[in-house]
Amino acid sequence: MAYFSSKNPNKTLSTQLTIGISLILGVFFQSFLNFFSYEIYGSSIPITLMILIYWNIALPKNIGLSWSFISGILLDLNLGYFLGTHVILFLFISYLTQRYFHRIRAMFQIQQSILIATIVILYLLILYVFFQEFSFFVILAIIFNSLISALVWPILFGLLRLIRRKYTHA
Amino acid sequence: MVKEHKQAVIAQKAIFTTGSMRLSRVVPSILLAILILAVDVRFNMGEKIKIYVGFATEPIIYIPQFIRGGWISLSDYFKDREILQNEILRLKKDIDSQKFNLVNYEKVLQENVELKKLLGFLEQTSKKNYIYGEIEEINYAPKPSMTVGIDRNQKADQMIAFNWTGLIGSVELSAGSKVEIKPIFAEDSQIPIKNRRTNSNMILVGTDVPQNFLIKGLKKNEDIIPGDKLVTSGLGKKYPKGINVGIVNKISETTNNEFLEIEVLGTAEFSSGDQILLTLP
C-alpha cells in the first residue's frame, strides 16, 4: 500500500488505527442499519461515507485513498453489491473532498450539512439507478435518507472531532 | 461577530485554495476498481470471495439478528414483568378489598351474636319499651360512665342497659340522641339481688372497679359459699327479676365484726361489644 508510506511523519500508527476502526465500525453500523431498514426499501443513511468524508476533510494527508478502497470493498461484501461499486464511488468522493477540503472546512455547519445531503443524494441515486430497481418509493427513500444524513452530520462531525483530538497525533 | 468575520475571511481565502490531491493519483485506483467491478460482473468471481468472507464474518452477520432477538426477548421480558406487576397490584387491591369485606363480615357476625344475646335479655324484661343503641364513648374518670347513641325521637329515661354479656347499668341522663349510662359497679350503686341457691335476699354494692362488687351486712351465720350465683331479685322495680349479675368470689370474716365481707365477680363486661339494649325493667 503506497498510500501508507512514511513520507509524511504525521502518519502514525494510532492515526491509521483510529481511521480504520472508525470506518470498520461505520461499515458494521451501516450494515446493521440496512438490516433493520430492509422492510422500508432497504436503504439507510450512509454512515461509512460520512465518516470517510470527515477524515478526508480533517486529515487529508493521512487518509490517502487506501481507506476508501478498503471500506468500499467491505461495504460491497456486506451489503451484497458487485465488488468495486462502493470503491469507485468512495474514491471519487474522496478525491473531491481531499481536493477541496479547505473550502469545506471553511463552511458553516449548515452549509456542510447541505453539502453532505447533496453528496448523499448523488451517491444513493447512482447506487439505485445503476444497481437496483428504481421506483417512486426509492426517490422518497433517497430524499428521506439525505435529510437524515444532513441532520446527523453535525453530531457525527462533533463525535469524530472528539475522537481525532483524543486518539490521533496528526 | 468577530468569529463570523474571521470565518468569512478564511472562507474567502479557501475558495482559491485546493488540496494536494491530484486526479492523476486517483485515476489508477478508479481504474483498478472498475476492473474489479467488470471481473465481478462478467465472471462472478467475487461470489467465491463473498462466500469465504461470509463464512469468516458469519458471526458478525448474525450480531444484528442476535441483538434484534435479544431486544425482542428483553422487551417481552419487561412487558411480561409489567403485566405481572399490574396483575399483582390488582390482586393486592382485591385482597385488601376482601380483607375489608372480611372485617365487615366479622363485624356483622359479632353484631348478630350481640343482638341475639340482647334479644335473650329482652325476653327477661317487661318488653314494654326498648331501644337499640351503639356505644359512642366509655369513660372511667372521674367516674365510670358510658355514652350511647340512640334515635333522636326516643325516650330512654329510667331504662336499664344490657350489652351482649349482660346487665351493665342504668340510664342516668338522656338528652337528644345521647344517653349516659351509669354502670352497675359504680360506688354509689346498690342492686337488690338474691342467691339463686338459697333464695336469700341481699344488696350488691359497687366498688367503681369493673366486674367487682361487695355484699355488706350479711351475718356470719348466713348460708353463702364461694361460687354461689347471684341474680337480681326485682325488688324496688329498678331492675327486672332473675338477671345474672355475678358469682360469689371470696368470703372473709373479720374478728372484731359480726358481719361477713363478700367479694363478688360480676358477670357482665362493661366495655364489651358495640350494641346496647335499653329497656324498661
Interface residues (C-beta under 8 A of the other chain):
Chain A: F28 S31 F32 F35 F36 P60 K61 L65 S68 F69 G72 D76 L77 N78 G80 F82 L83 G84 T85 V87 I88 L91 F92 S94 Y95 Q98 R99 Y100 F101 H102 R103 R105 A106 M107 F108
Chain B: Q7 I10 A11 K13 A14 I15 T17 T18 G19 S20 M21 L23 R25 V26 S29 I30 A33 I34 L35 I36 L37 A38 V39 D40 V41 G46 I49 K50 V53 G54 T57 I60 I61 I63 P64 Q65 I67 R68
